[in-house]
Amino acid sequence: MWAIVVFLVTENGLLGLINKGEATDAQSRTETNCTIGMVKGEAKAECRVPIPNGCAVAQFPGYPEPWVDISKGGGTFCQFDEKQTDWKTTIVGSCQACTTEQCTGRFIVMFNCANNVPAANPGTPGQN
């Protein structure tokens, strides 16, 4: 029994592996988005989701797809443009014709920014 307890509390034991996994997953996340607004009769609209410097598109935990969300309002259909989007340098959302008085589309993308976290500044603002 003591061998199991010693194994669990050593750095190479189960607790050490769990802590190392948490440290690996600890990274900065941010999201950016773009929004489309259209009026009835507009045929198509698109927008580009900005990609922050030093960041890569995140994957939703447990799934291989990009961590994204699309919301829309009014009579339109919205999706990420597969021909223009490579998920590394360009992300384009597009909405089809607006069939109601007003339509909107919002494209949200989550990013991992492991090397883009600013250093903490423990000083009081205004002090040199």
Secondary structure as GFF3:
##gff-version 3
##sequence-region A 1 128
A	DSSP	alpha_helix	2	9	.	.	.	ID=ss1
A	DSSP	alpha_helix	14	25	.	.	.	ID=ss2
A	DSSP	beta_strand	29	39	.	.	.	ID=ss3
A	DSSP	beta_strand	45	48	.	.	.	ID=ss4
A	DSSP	beta_strand	56	57	.	.	.	ID=ss5
A	DSSP	beta_strand	68	73	.	.	.	ID=ss6
A	DSSP	beta_strand	78	80	.	.	.	ID=ss7
A	DSSP	beta_strand	92	95	.	.	.	ID=ss8
A	DSSP	beta_strand	102	112	.	.	.	ID=ss9
###
